[in-house]
Amino acid sequence: MTLIEDPLFYAAAIPAMIIIGISKGGFAGSLGMLGVPLVTLVIPPVQAAAIILPILCLMDIFGLIAYRRKADWKNLWCLLPGAITGILIGALLFKYLNDDIVRLVVGVVAVGFTLNHWLKPKLAGEANGRSLILGSFWGSISGFTSFVAHAGGPPLQFYMLPQKIDKTLFVGTSVWFFFVVNYVKLIPYTYLGQFSAENLGTSLVLLPLAPLGIWLGVRLHKIVPEALFYRFAYLMLFAVGLKLLFDAFNGLFGIL
């Protein structure tokens, strides 16, 4: 079986897969987006996204088993057409997205998401309602960033959180949304030749970490103060995002 053999890759990939699984298990929300930036520190970002996608698809099945009947279906109708459009835009622009541009996109999302968390005011006032226009906009942004770097969580949250819907309904809607998005992404990833023997072999080796991460997420939800984990995870995400921005600007402009 062909696979990546660099120990540095696994030093980054193993904790990244566990963090993604913990997030999928219902602990720490969108911090699963830390996975791709971590792996991107040691391999090209496009390859990192291709290796992680099959593992995400397996994790989505576990999530769907738990939340198959719990979703805001009207919100999904607002979001999914835009998300599929965003995936299509990502696929059409793929040949223009070199490694440094992808690092730039991932770095901006990582740093922006962290700063938004640190600086935003607490949600107050009346809840917003569903919106086809806003759902289509944020859905398309989520589809595009998910295609590029599996970082579709923040745009989805920007749309969903102001609605202040029930927590379980929020999680279920997110599970269904990314189940559809990730399985749709399999089509352009395959067409664009991203599932090489080396990438698929490496995915297979990392696959057992999917149920382990989800199990840990369920356990941590019960026993670990989530605020403590969030502080550490956001600091990590911010630091990794800055490193990716540094590398991207250095590669694109050679000025850092």
C-alpha positions as CSV (number, residue, x, y, z in Angstrom):
1,M,0.0,0.0,0.0
2,T,1.3,3.4,-1.0
3,L,1.2,6.1,1.8
4,I,3.1,9.0,3.2
5,E,6.0,7.8,5.4
6,D,7.3,11.1,6.8
7,P,7.0,10.9,10.7
8,L,6.5,14.7,10.8
9,F,3.3,14.2,8.8
10,Y,1.9,11.8,11.3
11,A,3.0,14.0,14.2
12,A,0.6,16.7,12.8
13,A,-2.0,14.4,11.2
14,I,-2.8,12.2,14.2
15,P,-3.7,15.0,16.6
16,A,-5.5,16.8,13.7
17,M,-7.8,13.8,13.0
18,I,-8.5,13.4,16.7
19,I,-9.4,17.1,17.0
20,I,-11.7,16.8,14.0
21,G,-13.3,13.8,15.6
22,I,-13.8,15.5,18.9
23,S,-15.5,18.4,17.2
24,K,-17.8,15.9,15.3
25,G,-18.5,14.2,18.6
26,G,-20.2,17.4,19.8
27,F,-17.4,19.0,21.7
28,A,-15.8,22.4,20.7
29,G,-18.0,23.1,17.8
30,S,-16.2,24.4,14.7
31,L,-12.7,23.9,16.1
32,G,-12.5,20.9,13.9
33,M,-11.4,23.3,11.2
34,L,-8.0,23.3,13.0
35,G,-7.3,19.9,11.4
36,V,-6.4,21.1,7.9
37,P,-4.2,24.0,9.0
38,L,-2.3,21.6,11.3
39,V,-1.6,19.1,8.5
40,T,-0.9,22.0,6.0
41,L,2.2,22.8,8.1
42,V,3.9,19.7,6.8
43,I,2.3,18.9,3.4
44,P,0.7,21.0,0.6
45,P,-2.8,22.2,1.6
46,V,-4.5,20.6,-1.5
47,Q,-3.1,17.2,-0.6
48,A,-4.1,17.7,3.1
49,A,-7.7,18.4,2.1
50,A,-7.8,15.3,-0.2
51,I,-6.4,13.0,2.6
52,I,-8.9,14.3,5.2
53,L,-12.1,14.2,3.0
54,P,-12.7,10.4,3.1
55,I,-12.2,10.5,6.9
56,L,-14.7,13.4,7.2
57,C,-17.2,11.4,5.2
58,L,-16.9,8.5,7.6
59,M,-17.3,10.8,10.6
60,D,-20.4,12.3,9.0
61,I,-22.1,8.9,8.9
62,F,-21.6,8.5,12.7
63,G,-23.0,12.0,13.2
64,L,-26.0,11.3,11.0
65,I,-26.8,8.2,13.0
66,A,-27.1,10.3,16.1
67,Y,-28.9,13.3,14.6
68,R,-30.8,11.8,11.6
69,R,-34.2,13.2,12.8
70,K,-32.9,16.5,14.3
71,A,-32.5,19.3,11.8
72,D,-34.1,22.5,10.7
73,W,-35.1,21.4,7.3
74,K,-36.2,24.9,6.1
75,N,-32.8,26.3,7.0
76,L,-31.1,23.5,5.0
77,W,-33.2,24.4,2.0
78,C,-31.9,28.0,2.4
79,L,-28.3,26.9,2.7
80,L,-27.6,23.8,0.5
81,P,-28.2,25.3,-3.0
82,G,-25.7,28.1,-2.2
83,A,-23.3,25.5,-0.7
84,I,-23.4,23.4,-3.8
85,T,-22.8,26.5,-5.9
86,G,-19.8,27.4,-3.7
87,I,-18.3,23.9,-4.2
88,L,-18.8,24.3,-8.0
89,I,-17.0,27.7,-7.9
90,G,-14.1,26.1,-6.0
91,A,-13.9,23.3,-8.5
92,L,-13.8,25.7,-11.4
93,L,-11.1,27.8,-9.8
94,F,-9.1,24.9,-8.7
95,K,-6.4,25.2,-11.3
96,Y,-5.7,28.8,-10.2
97,L,-5.5,27.8,-6.5
98,N,-1.8,27.1,-6.0
99,D,-0.5,26.1,-2.6
100,D,0.2,29.6,-1.4
101,I,-3.2,30.9,-2.4
102,V,-4.8,28.0,-0.5
103,R,-2.6,28.7,2.5
104,L,-3.7,32.4,2.3
105,V,-7.4,31.3,2.3
106,V,-7.0,28.9,5.2
107,G,-4.9,31.4,7.2
108,V,-7.5,34.2,6.7
109,V,-10.3,31.9,7.7
110,A,-8.4,30.6,10.8
111,V,-7.3,34.1,12.0
112,G,-10.6,35.7,11.1
113,F,-12.7,33.0,12.9
114,T,-10.5,33.4,16.0
115,L,-10.6,37.2,16.1
116,N,-14.4,37.0,15.5
117,H,-14.7,34.7,18.6
118,W,-12.5,36.9,20.7
119,L,-13.9,40.3,19.7
120,K,-17.5,39.8,18.9
121,P,-20.2,41.0,21.4
122,K,-22.4,38.5,23.0
123,L,-25.5,37.7,21.0
124,A,-28.3,39.9,22.4
125,G,-31.7,41.1,21.3
126,E,-34.2,39.3,19.2
127,A,-33.3,36.3,17.2
128,N,-33.0,36.6,13.4
129,G,-35.3,34.5,11.3
130,R,-34.4,32.2,8.3
131,S,-33.4,34.0,5.1
132,L,-33.1,32.5,1.7
133,I,-30.8,35.4,0.6
134,L,-28.5,35.2,3.6
135,G,-28.7,31.4,3.6
136,S,-27.6,31.4,0.0
137,F,-24.8,33.8,0.6
138,W,-23.3,32.2,3.7
139,G,-24.0,28.7,2.2
140,S,-22.0,29.6,-0.9
141,I,-19.1,30.9,1.2
142,S,-19.3,27.8,3.4
143,G,-19.3,25.5,0.3
144,F,-16.3,27.3,-1.2
145,T,-14.2,27.3,2.0
146,S,-15.2,23.7,2.7
147,F,-14.1,22.7,-0.8
148,V,-10.7,24.5,-0.4
149,A,-9.9,23.5,3.1
150,H,-12.8,21.8,4.9
151,A,-13.3,25.2,6.7
152,G,-17.0,25.6,6.1
153,G,-18.0,25.8,9.8
154,P,-17.4,29.6,10.4
155,P,-19.6,30.8,7.6
156,L,-22.4,28.4,8.6
157,Q,-22.1,29.7,12.2
158,F,-22.3,33.4,11.0
159,Y,-25.7,32.5,9.5
160,M,-27.1,30.1,12.1
161,L,-26.0,31.6,15.5
162,P,-28.1,34.8,15.3
163,Q,-31.2,32.7,14.9
164,K,-30.7,31.3,18.5
165,I,-32.3,28.0,17.6
166,D,-32.3,25.1,20.0
167,K,-28.7,23.7,20.6
168,T,-29.6,20.1,19.5
169,L,-31.4,21.4,16.4
170,F,-28.3,23.6,15.6
171,V,-26.0,20.6,15.8
172,G,-28.3,18.4,13.8
173,T,-28.7,21.0,11.1
174,S,-24.9,21.3,10.9
175,V,-24.5,17.5,10.8
176,W,-26.9,17.2,7.8
177,F,-25.4,20.2,6.1
178,F,-21.8,18.9,6.1
179,F,-23.0,15.3,5.3
180,V,-24.4,16.6,2.0
181,V,-21.5,19.1,1.4
182,N,-18.7,16.5,2.0
183,Y,-20.3,13.8,-0.1
184,V,-20.9,16.3,-2.9
185,K,-17.2,17.3,-2.7
186,L,-16.2,13.7,-3.5
187,I,-17.3,14.2,-7.1
188,P,-15.1,17.2,-8.0
189,Y,-12.2,15.8,-5.9
190,T,-12.3,12.6,-7.9
191,Y,-12.7,14.4,-11.2
192,L,-9.7,16.7,-10.3
193,G,-7.5,13.6,-9.6
194,Q,-7.0,14.3,-5.9
195,F,-7.5,10.7,-4.7
196,S,-4.1,9.3,-5.7
197,A,-3.0,6.0,-4.4
198,E,-0.7,7.7,-1.8
199,N,-3.5,10.0,-0.6
200,L,-6.1,7.2,-0.3
201,G,-3.5,4.9,1.4
202,T,-2.7,7.5,3.9
203,S,-6.5,8.2,4.5
204,L,-6.9,4.4,5.2
205,V,-4.2,4.4,7.8
206,L,-5.7,7.4,9.6
207,L,-9.3,6.1,9.3
208,P,-9.4,4.3,12.7
209,L,-8.9,7.7,14.4
210,A,-12.4,8.8,13.2
211,P,-14.4,6.7,15.7
212,L,-11.8,7.3,18.4
213,G,-12.0,11.1,18.0
214,I,-15.8,11.0,18.0
215,W,-15.8,8.8,21.2
216,L,-13.4,11.2,22.8
217,G,-15.7,14.1,21.9
218,V,-18.7,12.5,23.6
219,R,-16.6,11.7,26.7
220,L,-14.9,15.2,26.9
221,H,-18.4,16.8,26.5
222,K,-19.2,15.2,29.8
223,I,-16.1,15.5,31.9
224,V,-13.9,18.5,30.7
225,P,-14.7,22.2,31.1
226,E,-15.4,23.3,27.6
227,A,-14.2,26.8,28.3
228,L,-10.7,25.5,29.1
229,F,-10.5,23.5,25.9
230,Y,-11.8,26.4,23.8
231,R,-9.1,28.7,25.2
232,F,-6.3,26.3,24.2
233,A,-7.9,25.4,20.8
234,Y,-8.5,29.0,19.8
235,L,-4.9,30.0,20.7
236,M,-3.6,27.0,18.6
237,L,-5.9,28.0,15.7
238,F,-4.7,31.6,15.8
239,A,-1.0,30.6,15.9
240,V,-1.4,28.1,13.0
241,G,-3.4,30.7,11.0
242,L,-0.6,33.3,11.5
243,K,2.0,30.8,10.4
244,L,0.1,29.9,7.2
245,L,-0.4,33.7,6.4
246,F,3.4,34.2,6.9
247,D,4.2,31.3,4.5
248,A,1.6,32.4,2.0
249,F,2.8,36.0,1.9
250,N,6.4,34.8,1.7
251,G,5.6,32.5,-1.2
252,L,3.4,34.9,-3.1
253,F,5.5,38.1,-2.6
254,G,8.8,37.0,-1.1
255,I,8.6,39.9,1.4
256,L,8.5,38.2,4.8
